[in-house]
């Protein structure tokens, strides 16, 4: 039996120019977003970025998108992967990032500094869920919070 890992959020195809700052350099670099979701985005960059590196992404143009209602002008993100996508092109690296600011899955309150190990809940909701006694209701909530991962 093979295990198939799926994304917790679907990606929406959306191309838009972006700027990003990474590492200790304060130099703004240009890129192009190729898709986005509630939890992250993929974009094309002209330089290699290291997984785990923190970056600040700025949207060059913030066009209305009916599928991305919580779009913001700037995002703090963590690089999850970076692969060389083309040879001799100006933007020849494809980069996937996870936003470090999310919203609580139960009450939609902003959560700053999320990590992959958290349950994606604000402190109040996490306390409420943790005090539910063991049983089928808590199991259902735990399964929901795991997302769409098989």
Secondary structure, 3 states (H helix, E strand, C coil): CCCCCCCCCCCEEEEEEEEEEECCCCCCEEEEEEEECCCEEEEEECCCCCCCCEEEEEECCCCCCCCCCCCCCEEEEEEEEEEECCCCCCCCEEEEEEECEEECCCCCCEEECCCCCCCCCCHHHHHHHHCCCCCHHHHHHHHHHCCCCC
